[in-house]
Amino acid sequence: MTDEDSARLGLPMLAAGQAQKEMWHNEALALLDLAVQATVEDVGRNAPPGTAQPGQCWIVGATPTGAWSGNAGAIAGWTAGGWRFVAPRAGLRARHLPTGQSAVCDGSGWRIGEVNVSSLLVSGQQVVGARAASITVPTGGTVIDAELRACVETILIMLRKHGLIAT
């Protein structure tokens, strides 16, 4: 990235008095087309596919070869003008087409299918929240039925608390 590139996506910036501004502008649009609401065919692939359609993208693996050399972790997209690359940055995300899962760059690599939330709501109802303390396993005792009932009650309380069963 240079001073002529945008800070987050490395998009080429126009300069005052610059000739052929349309080339820089079109390059920025091509990169935006790959990065905004990105969808990828595969994650971690090291070699470019034999054939690609304009707009198809891949997340480049750790040891890229061929036309992808030097672009580890980048989103590689095929355009009418050849391969374009969006460098990986923490927070960049793409949808993995084959699985429908999200791939998120954490700054050191891509994580697929992970969702980080503090709670999960379904139709406005919390179904999963922060992990609570463990439930004691009943052991020993002379009245097993009372211990078991207390254990089951604690499990039911936690399931209700997390919204997994109705109250």
N, CA, C and O of each residue as an XYZ file, in Angstrom:
668
protein
N       0.843     -1.164      0.000
C       0.000      0.000      0.000
C       0.894      1.234      0.000
O       1.936      1.250      0.656
N       0.492      2.258     -0.729
C       1.228      3.515     -0.798
C       0.326      4.636     -0.314
O      -0.821      4.400      0.066
N       0.850      5.860     -0.328
C       0.038      7.016      0.041
C      -1.084      7.237     -0.961
O      -2.053      7.937     -0.667
N      -0.954      6.641     -2.148
C      -1.990      6.770     -3.161
C      -3.061      5.693     -3.029
O      -3.952      5.602     -3.874
N      -2.987      4.878     -1.985
C      -3.966      3.814     -1.761
C      -4.787      4.131     -0.521
O      -4.297      4.763      0.415
N      -6.050      3.684     -0.521
C      -6.889      3.875      0.663
C      -6.378      2.994      1.793
O      -5.770      1.950      1.557
N      -6.634      3.428      3.024
C      -6.061      2.760      4.192
C      -6.601      1.354      4.420
O      -5.826      0.466      4.777
N      -7.891      1.115      4.230
C      -8.462     -0.185      4.575
C      -8.405     -1.197      3.456
O      -7.949     -2.318      3.683
N      -8.841     -0.861      2.268
C      -8.916     -1.845      1.185
C      -7.807     -1.695      0.150
O      -7.746     -2.468     -0.806
N      -6.932     -0.710      0.329
C      -5.844     -0.527     -0.616
C      -6.329     -0.094     -1.989
O      -5.720     -0.443     -3.000
N      -7.424      0.665     -2.036
C      -7.983      1.124     -3.303
C      -7.151      2.281     -3.836
O      -6.738      3.148     -3.066
N      -6.898      2.310     -5.137
C      -6.100      3.408     -5.687
C      -6.852      4.730     -5.594
O      -8.034      4.818     -5.927
N      -6.140      5.751     -5.134
C      -6.733      7.075     -4.980
C      -6.366      7.933     -6.186
O      -5.305      7.755     -6.786
N      -7.243      8.858     -6.533
C      -6.968      9.808     -7.606
C      -6.108     10.939     -7.059
O      -6.239     11.331     -5.900
N      -5.239     11.449     -7.897
C      -4.394     12.577     -7.524
C      -4.784     13.786     -8.361
O      -5.244     13.647     -9.494
N      -4.595     14.968     -7.796
C      -4.895     16.199     -8.527
C      -4.018     16.268     -9.773
O      -2.813     16.024     -9.702
N      -4.607     16.591    -10.882
C      -3.866     16.730    -12.126
C      -3.436     15.407    -12.750
O      -2.651     15.402    -13.698
N      -3.924     14.317    -12.249
C      -3.531     12.998    -12.736
C      -4.139     12.723    -14.108
O      -5.316     12.992    -14.350
N      -3.319     12.186    -14.992
C      -3.808     11.802    -16.310
C      -4.502     10.443    -16.219
O      -4.188      9.641    -15.340
N      -5.408     10.197    -17.094
C      -6.133      8.922    -17.195
C      -6.753      8.498    -15.860
O      -6.590      7.360    -15.418
N      -7.456      9.422    -15.236
C      -8.100      9.143    -13.949
C      -9.061      7.958    -14.029
O      -9.261      7.240    -13.050
N      -9.653      7.764    -15.212
C     -10.618      6.665    -15.344
C      -9.979      5.314    -15.077
O     -10.657      4.405    -14.598
N      -8.702      5.156    -15.369
C      -8.029      3.875    -15.104
C      -7.965      3.607    -13.606
O      -8.251      2.494    -13.164
N      -7.596      4.610    -12.827
C      -7.513      4.464    -11.372
C      -8.898      4.240    -10.787
O      -9.097      3.392     -9.917
N      -9.850      5.021    -11.285
C     -11.222      4.893    -10.796
C     -11.773      3.499    -11.092
O     -12.372      2.871    -10.219
N     -11.573      3.015    -12.313
C     -12.066      1.688    -12.687
C     -11.381      0.589    -11.882
O     -12.017     -0.403    -11.526
N     -10.093      0.755    -11.593
C      -9.381     -0.222    -10.762
C      -9.999     -0.277     -9.369
O     -10.210     -1.358     -8.819
N     -10.289      0.892     -8.801
C     -10.916      0.937     -7.478
C     -12.290      0.274     -7.515
O     -12.642     -0.462     -6.593
N     -13.063      0.521     -8.557
C     -14.380     -0.111     -8.667
C     -14.260     -1.624     -8.790
O     -15.054     -2.355     -8.197
N     -13.278     -2.107     -9.554
C     -13.080     -3.559     -9.700
C     -12.751     -4.191     -8.350
O     -13.254     -5.271     -8.039
N     -11.915     -3.536     -7.545
C     -11.565     -4.073     -6.226
C     -12.760     -4.023     -5.271
O     -12.980     -4.951     -4.493
N     -13.527     -2.935     -5.336
C     -14.735     -2.857     -4.510
C     -15.722     -3.959     -4.870
O     -16.364     -4.540     -3.995
N     -15.837     -4.241     -6.168
C     -16.750     -5.279     -6.631
C     -16.381     -6.635     -6.038
O     -17.257     -7.466     -5.798
N     -15.101     -6.861     -5.803
C     -14.652     -8.128     -5.210
C     -14.829     -8.140     -3.696
O     -15.163     -9.175     -3.121
N     -14.607     -6.992     -3.041
C     -14.539     -6.956     -1.582
C     -15.879     -6.734     -0.894
O     -16.110     -7.280      0.186
N     -16.756     -5.956     -1.486
C     -18.014     -5.617     -0.823
C     -18.987     -6.782     -0.972
O     -19.292     -7.212     -2.085
N     -19.464     -7.279      0.149
C     -20.335     -8.457      0.200
C     -19.722     -9.601     -0.606
O     -20.380    -10.221     -1.442
N     -18.451     -9.860     -0.331
C     -17.695    -10.865     -1.069
C     -18.273    -12.262     -0.914
O     -18.739    -12.640      0.161
N     -18.235    -13.020     -1.999
C     -18.562    -14.442     -1.977
C     -17.396    -15.172     -2.624
O     -16.846    -14.717     -3.627
N     -17.023    -16.304     -2.046
C     -15.859    -17.038     -2.551
C     -16.220    -18.481     -2.861
O     -17.075    -19.085     -2.215
N     -15.548    -19.009     -3.861
C     -15.753    -20.393     -4.288
C     -15.049    -21.378     -3.355
O     -15.538    -22.484     -3.122
N     -13.895    -20.966     -2.825
C     -13.089    -21.852     -1.993
C     -12.224    -21.003     -1.079
O     -11.936    -19.845     -1.381
N     -11.812    -21.585      0.040
C     -10.946    -20.909      0.999
C      -9.679    -21.740      1.154
O      -9.743    -22.948      1.380
N      -8.527    -21.083      1.030
C      -7.254    -21.766      1.247
C      -6.675    -22.423      0.013
O      -5.746    -23.223      0.125
N      -7.181    -22.116     -1.131
C      -6.668    -22.681     -2.387
C      -5.360    -21.974     -2.750
O      -5.278    -20.749     -2.660
N      -4.346    -22.723     -3.155
C      -3.040    -22.145     -3.456
C      -2.799    -21.875     -4.935
O      -1.956    -21.045     -5.276
N      -3.508    -22.547     -5.806
C      -3.303    -22.370     -7.247
C      -4.572    -21.826     -7.886
O      -5.674    -22.248     -7.538
N      -4.422    -20.892     -8.819
C      -5.606    -20.374     -9.505
C      -6.321    -21.488    -10.269
O      -5.677    -22.426    -10.738
N      -7.635    -21.393    -10.396
C      -8.367    -22.407    -11.160
C      -8.002    -22.299    -12.649
O      -7.550    -21.254    -13.117
N      -8.206    -23.391    -13.370
C      -7.921    -23.391    -14.802
C      -8.798    -22.432    -15.575
O      -8.344    -21.790    -16.523
N     -10.050    -22.333    -15.174
C     -10.975    -21.388    -15.806
C     -11.754    -20.682    -14.713
O     -12.037    -21.257    -13.662
N     -12.092    -19.444    -14.969
C     -12.876    -18.661    -14.016
C     -13.766    -17.707    -14.789
O     -13.438    -17.282    -15.896
N     -14.891    -17.380    -14.185
C     -15.812    -16.415    -14.758
C     -15.579    -15.059    -14.095
O     -15.252    -15.012    -12.909
N     -15.739    -13.954    -14.829
C     -15.599    -12.647    -14.184
C     -16.508    -12.546    -12.964
O     -17.693    -12.875    -13.019
N     -15.923    -12.084    -11.865
C     -16.655    -11.939    -10.610
C     -16.450    -13.090     -9.647
O     -16.736    -12.946     -8.458
N     -15.964    -14.228    -10.121
C     -15.704    -15.346     -9.206
C     -14.476    -15.026     -8.363
O     -13.502    -14.448     -8.846
N     -14.545    -15.417     -7.080
C     -13.465    -15.113     -6.140
C     -13.076    -16.354     -5.345
O     -13.863    -17.287     -5.187
N     -11.841    -16.338     -4.850
C     -11.291    -17.378     -3.991
C     -10.475    -16.703     -2.906
O      -9.962    -15.602     -3.104
N     -10.352    -17.359     -1.758
C      -9.418    -16.885     -0.736
C      -8.145    -17.695     -0.920
O      -8.146    -18.921     -0.817
N      -7.072    -16.989     -1.191
C      -5.787    -17.606     -1.512
C      -5.202    -18.268     -0.264
O      -5.283    -17.721      0.836
N      -4.611    -19.450     -0.447
C      -3.997    -20.194      0.641
C      -2.680    -19.587      1.107
O      -2.282    -18.513      0.656
N      -2.010    -20.289      2.016
C      -0.774    -19.798      2.639
C       0.439    -19.884      1.722
O       1.413    -19.160      1.925
N       0.397    -20.764      0.709
C       1.554    -20.931     -0.183
C       1.104    -20.835     -1.640
O       1.111    -21.833     -2.361
N       0.714    -19.640     -2.072
C       0.167    -19.486     -3.414
C       1.208    -19.693     -4.510
O       2.398    -19.437     -4.330
N       0.711    -20.167     -5.653
C       1.572    -20.409     -6.809
C       0.996    -19.711     -8.035
O      -0.118    -19.188     -8.011
N       1.778    -19.717     -9.097
C       1.318    -19.160    -10.369
C       0.945    -17.700    -10.247
O       1.642    -16.924     -9.594
N      -0.154    -17.327    -10.875
C      -0.607    -15.934    -10.896
C      -0.966    -15.412     -9.498
O      -1.100    -14.204     -9.305
N      -1.118    -16.305     -8.539
C      -1.461    -15.888     -7.182
C      -0.236    -15.710     -6.287
O      -0.391    -15.301     -5.136
N       0.960    -15.996     -6.760
C       2.176    -15.878     -5.948
C       2.258    -14.504     -5.300
O       1.972    -13.484     -5.927
N       2.653    -14.499     -4.033
C       2.813    -13.247     -3.302
C       1.517    -12.671     -2.756
O       1.521    -11.552     -2.242
N       0.408    -13.396     -2.849
C      -0.883    -12.883     -2.392
C      -1.541    -13.804     -1.369
O      -2.761    -13.969     -1.381
N      -0.755    -14.398     -0.496
C      -1.291    -15.309      0.517
C      -2.377    -14.632      1.334
O      -2.206    -13.507      1.805
N      -3.499    -15.329      1.499
C      -4.605    -14.842      2.318
C      -5.511    -13.827      1.649
O      -6.556    -13.482      2.200
N      -5.139    -13.345      0.484
C      -5.940    -12.322     -0.201
C      -7.194    -12.927     -0.815
O      -7.267    -14.136     -1.034
N      -8.171    -12.084     -1.087
C      -9.300    -12.482     -1.914
C      -8.855    -12.266     -3.351
O      -8.541    -11.144     -3.748
N      -8.828    -13.341     -4.128
C      -8.442    -13.268     -5.535
C      -9.709    -13.313     -6.367
O     -10.522    -14.226     -6.221
N      -9.877    -12.346     -7.225
C     -11.064    -12.291     -8.064
C     -10.686    -12.186     -9.529
O      -9.775    -11.444     -9.897
N     -11.390    -12.930    -10.352
C     -11.152    -12.886    -11.794
C     -12.004    -11.779    -12.387
O     -13.203    -11.700    -12.122
N     -11.385    -10.926    -13.187
C     -12.088     -9.830    -13.862
C     -11.749     -9.894    -15.348
O     -10.890    -10.669    -15.769
N     -12.425     -9.079    -16.125
C     -12.136     -9.014    -17.562
C     -10.689     -8.613    -17.808
O     -10.130     -8.920    -18.860
N     -10.082     -7.931    -16.847
C      -8.687     -7.502    -16.970
C      -7.704     -8.437    -16.297
O      -6.531     -8.088    -16.159
N      -8.144     -9.618    -15.871
C      -7.253    -10.578    -15.205
C      -7.508    -10.632    -13.715
O      -8.549    -10.188    -13.231
N      -6.537    -11.187    -12.984
C      -6.677    -11.359    -11.543
C      -6.511    -10.035    -10.824
O      -5.628     -9.242    -11.151
N      -7.370     -9.803     -9.840
C      -7.268     -8.668     -8.929
C      -7.235     -9.264     -7.524
O      -7.805    -10.328     -7.283
N      -6.569     -8.578     -6.601
C      -6.406     -9.091     -5.240
C      -6.789     -8.029     -4.222
O      -6.401     -6.867     -4.336
N      -7.560     -8.451     -3.220
C      -7.885     -7.611     -2.076
C      -7.112     -8.203     -0.909
O      -7.360     -9.335     -0.494
N      -6.169     -7.421     -0.381
C      -5.303     -7.906      0.702
C      -6.126     -8.231      1.942
O      -7.104     -7.541      2.234
N      -5.736     -9.287      2.685
C      -6.480     -9.640      3.897
C      -6.260     -8.603      4.989
O      -5.137     -8.149      5.208
N      -7.323     -8.236      5.662
C      -7.267     -7.311      6.786
C      -8.243     -7.808      7.847
O      -9.298     -8.354      7.523
N      -7.890     -7.617      9.100
C      -8.766     -8.048     10.189
C     -10.153     -7.452     10.004
O     -10.298     -6.246      9.806
N     -11.166     -8.297     10.070
C     -12.549     -7.875      9.931
C     -13.120     -8.089      8.539
O     -14.337     -8.042      8.360
N     -12.257     -8.324      7.544
C     -12.738     -8.596      6.194
C     -13.478     -9.920      6.225
O     -13.004    -10.889      6.817
N     -14.642     -9.963      5.588
C     -15.416    -11.209      5.596
C     -15.947    -11.523      4.220
O     -16.127    -10.644      3.378
N     -16.192    -12.801      4.016
C     -16.729    -13.280      2.740
C     -17.650    -14.450      3.032
O     -17.522    -15.120      4.056
N     -18.572    -14.683      2.126
C     -19.473    -15.839      2.244
C     -18.900    -16.966      1.405
O     -18.625    -16.786      0.219
N     -18.720    -18.125      2.018
C     -18.225    -19.310      1.323
C     -19.417    -19.941      0.619
O     -20.284    -20.524      1.270
N     -19.468    -19.829     -0.715
C     -20.635    -20.279     -1.471
C     -21.012    -21.743     -1.246
O     -22.194    -22.027     -1.050
N     -20.061    -22.692     -1.266
C     -20.465    -24.099     -1.131
C     -21.174    -24.429      0.182
O     -22.055    -25.289      0.204
N     -20.801    -23.754      1.283
C     -21.388    -24.093      2.582
C     -22.347    -23.035      3.104
O     -23.148    -23.316      3.995
N     -22.279    -21.821      2.562
C     -23.089    -20.725      3.074
C     -22.545    -20.126      4.354
O     -23.170    -19.238      4.933
N     -21.391    -20.595      4.808
C     -20.804    -20.094      6.044
C     -19.991    -18.836      5.782
O     -19.559    -18.574      4.660
N     -19.796    -18.072      6.833
C     -18.958    -16.882      6.740
C     -17.504    -17.251      6.958
O     -17.174    -18.106      7.779
N     -16.644    -16.587      6.204
C     -15.201    -16.662      6.421
C     -14.783    -15.270      6.863
O     -15.069    -14.286      6.180
N     -14.105    -15.184      8.005
C     -13.709    -13.894      8.557
C     -12.211    -13.884      8.769
O     -11.646    -14.812      9.348
N     -11.570    -12.820      8.294
C     -10.139    -12.658      8.505
C      -9.930    -12.076      9.899
O     -10.502    -11.039     10.234
N      -9.115    -12.741     10.709
C      -8.851    -12.253     12.063
C      -7.526    -11.503     12.153
O      -7.076    -11.170     13.249
N      -6.910    -11.242     11.030
C      -5.632    -10.532     11.009
C      -4.456    -11.456     10.817
O      -3.390    -11.027     10.374
N      -4.639    -12.739     11.149
C      -3.557    -13.709     10.953
C      -3.985    -14.855     10.040
O      -3.145    -15.651      9.619
N      -5.249    -14.947      9.734
C      -5.767    -15.991      8.846
C      -7.275    -15.889      8.753
O      -7.895    -14.995      9.330
N      -7.849    -16.823      8.015
C      -9.299    -16.848      7.813
C      -9.925    -17.910      8.695
O      -9.423    -19.032      8.763
N     -11.017    -17.573      9.372
C     -11.762    -18.501     10.215
C     -13.113    -18.723      9.552
O     -13.817    -17.767      9.226
N     -13.469    -19.975      9.356
C     -14.686    -20.308      8.620
C     -15.728    -20.891      9.562
O     -15.424    -21.761     10.378
N     -16.957    -20.405      9.442
C     -18.075    -20.984     10.171
C     -18.159    -20.621     11.631
O     -18.982    -21.190     12.349
N     -17.345    -19.699     12.100
C     -17.409    -19.292     13.498
C     -18.223    -18.018     13.618
O     -18.126    -17.122     12.780
N     -19.030    -17.947     14.675
C     -19.820    -16.755     14.938
C     -19.508    -16.326     16.364
O     -19.667    -17.114     17.297
N     -19.073    -15.106     16.538
C     -18.777    -14.584     17.868
C     -19.865    -13.612     18.279
O     -20.018    -12.544     17.686
N     -20.626    -13.997     19.307
C     -21.710    -13.158     19.809
C     -21.743    -13.260     21.329
O     -21.177    -14.188     21.906
N     -22.403    -12.309     21.973
C     -22.570    -12.407     23.416
C     -23.853    -13.143     23.766
O     -23.974    -13.704     24.855
N     -24.818    -13.143     22.838
C     -26.027    -13.939     23.014
C     -26.618    -14.198     21.643
O     -26.322    -13.489     20.681
N     -27.454    -15.215     21.561
C     -28.096    -15.570     20.304
C     -29.598    -15.450     20.496
O     -30.181    -16.070     21.385
N     -30.210    -14.642     19.645
C     -31.647    -14.429     19.724
C     -32.323    -15.084     18.533
O     -31.833    -14.997     17.407
N     -33.446    -15.738     18.780
C     -34.286    -16.287     17.727
C     -35.670    -15.700     17.940
O     -36.274    -15.890     18.996
N     -36.171    -14.994     16.948
C     -37.465    -14.312     17.046
C     -37.542    -13.448     18.299
O     -38.576    -13.402     18.965
N     -36.447    -12.766     18.617
C     -36.416    -11.863     19.762
C     -36.224    -12.539     21.105
O     -36.161    -11.861     22.130
N     -36.131    -13.857     21.124
C     -35.949    -14.594     22.370
C     -34.526    -15.134     22.458
O     -34.032    -15.770     21.527
N     -33.871    -14.870     23.597
C     -32.515    -15.386     23.775
C     -32.558    -16.909     23.876
O     -33.313    -17.456     24.680
N     -31.749    -17.597     23.062
C     -31.678    -19.053     23.126
C     -30.332    -19.535     23.626
O     -30.226    -20.652     24.132
N     -29.317    -18.726     23.496
C     -28.000    -19.075     24.027
C     -27.375    -17.802     24.567
O     -27.438    -16.747     23.935
N     -26.775    -17.911     25.735
C     -26.091    -16.775     26.356
C     -24.728    -17.207     26.843
O     -24.204    -18.249     26.449
N     -24.171    -16.393     27.699
C     -22.845    -16.691     28.242
C     -22.894    -18.001     29.036
O     -23.918    -18.339     29.629
N     -21.786    -18.723     29.040
C     -21.712    -19.993     29.759
C     -21.838    -19.752     31.258
O     -21.177    -18.873     31.812
N     -22.686    -20.533     31.905
C     -22.883    -20.445     33.349
C     -21.955    -21.439     34.042
O     -21.251    -22.215     33.395
N     -21.970    -21.396     35.351
C     -21.145    -22.317     36.144
C     -21.592    -23.759     35.896
O     -22.737    -24.015     35.523
N     -20.679    -24.677     36.107
C     -21.004    -26.088     35.898
C     -22.032    -26.569     36.922
O     -22.193    -25.976     37.988
N     -22.718    -27.649     36.576
C     -23.722    -28.248     37.452
C     -23.069    -29.436     38.142
O     -22.431    -30.270     37.500
N     -23.234    -29.500     39.436
C     -22.624    -30.568     40.220
C     -23.264    -31.910     39.889
O     -24.488    -32.029     39.831
N     -22.438    -32.901     39.678
C     -22.909    -34.256     39.402
C     -23.277    -34.912     40.726
O     -22.490    -34.879     41.671
N     -24.478    -35.513     40.805
C     -24.854    -36.164     42.064
C     -23.950    -37.363     42.358
O     -23.670    -38.177     41.477
N     -23.506    -37.456     43.590
C     -22.673    -38.600     43.987
C     -23.073    -39.038     45.386
O     -23.488    -38.230     46.217
N     -22.941    -40.323     45.624
C     -23.178    -40.865     46.962
C     -24.536    -40.499     47.515
O     -25.513    -40.361     46.779
N     -24.579    -40.346     48.823
C     -25.814    -39.965     49.497
C     -26.709    -41.163     49.737
O     -26.576    -42.204     49.093
N     -27.623    -40.993     50.679
C     -28.521    -42.086     50.995
C     -29.854    -41.944     50.278
O     -30.571    -42.926     50.092
N     -30.181    -40.740     49.881
C     -31.442    -40.528     49.187
C     -31.117    -40.068     47.772
O     -31.086    -38.870     47.490
N     -30.875    -41.034     46.883
C     -30.477    -40.754     45.505
C     -31.557    -39.960     44.782
O     -31.243    -39.068     43.994
N     -32.824    -40.271     45.038
C     -33.908    -39.600     44.351
C     -33.866    -38.094     44.586
O     -34.097    -37.339     43.641
N     -33.590    -37.630     45.770
C     -33.548    -36.207     46.087
C     -32.384    -35.536     45.353
O     -32.537    -34.437     44.820
N     -31.234    -36.189     45.325
C     -30.086    -35.626     44.616
C     -30.368    -35.528     43.121
O     -30.059    -34.520     42.487
N     -30.951    -36.573     42.573
C     -31.248    -36.579     41.147
C     -32.258    -35.502     40.803
O     -32.114    -34.806     39.798
N     -33.276    -35.362     41.634
C     -34.275    -34.324     41.377
C     -33.630    -32.932     41.418
O     -33.954    -32.084     40.587
N     -32.741    -32.691     42.356
C     -32.065    -31.389     42.457
C     -31.203    -31.148     41.218
O     -31.159    -30.032     40.699
N     -30.527    -32.178     40.748
C     -29.682    -32.061     39.555
C     -30.528    -31.764     38.318
O     -30.201    -30.869     37.538
N     -31.607    -32.511     38.141
C     -32.487    -32.299     36.992
C     -33.105    -30.908     37.054
O     -33.224    -30.242     36.025
N     -33.502    -30.456     38.253
C     -34.072    -29.125     38.394
C     -33.054    -28.058     37.984
O     -33.410    -27.094     37.306
N     -31.810    -28.220     38.383
C     -30.763    -27.272     38.004
C     -30.569    -27.258     36.492
O     -30.398    -26.194     35.898
N     -30.594    -28.417     35.874
C     -30.469    -28.490     34.410
C     -31.634    -27.763     33.754
O     -31.434    -26.987     32.819
N     -32.842    -28.005     34.234
C     -34.022    -27.340     33.675
C     -33.951    -25.820     33.844
O     -34.320    -25.074     32.937
N     -33.483    -25.369     34.994
C     -33.336    -23.934     35.238
C     -32.367    -23.330     34.212
O     -32.642    -22.276     33.640
N     -31.243    -23.999     33.987
C     -30.256    -23.480     33.039
C     -30.776    -23.515     31.604
O     -30.532    -22.584     30.837
N     -31.487    -24.574     31.235
C     -32.047    -24.639     29.888
C     -33.060    -23.518     29.675
O     -33.115    -22.921     28.599
N     -33.866    -23.233     30.707
C     -34.828    -22.131     30.610
C     -34.102    -20.790     30.553
O     -34.476    -19.910     29.778
N     -33.072    -20.637     31.369
C     -32.303    -19.398     31.399
C     -31.711    -19.099     30.024
O     -31.684    -17.944     29.599
N     -31.247    -20.111     29.342
C     -30.659    -19.943     28.011
C     -31.713    -19.933     26.910
O     -31.389    -19.791     25.731
N     -32.962    -20.084     27.297
C     -34.032    -20.016     26.303
C     -34.158    -21.248     25.446
O     -34.840    -21.215     24.422
N     -33.525    -22.328     25.829
C     -33.581    -23.542     25.022
C     -34.886    -24.302     25.233
O     -35.299    -25.086     24.379
N     -35.542    -24.065     26.384
C     -36.881    -24.592     26.619
C     -37.714    -23.481     27.236
O     -37.169    -22.574     27.864
N     -39.009    -23.542     27.067
C     -39.893    -22.498     27.594
C     -39.970    -22.563     29.110
O     -39.720    -23.602     29.719
N     -40.319    -21.437     29.700
C     -40.465    -21.396     31.172
C     -41.839    -21.866     31.575
O     -42.155    -21.904     32.765
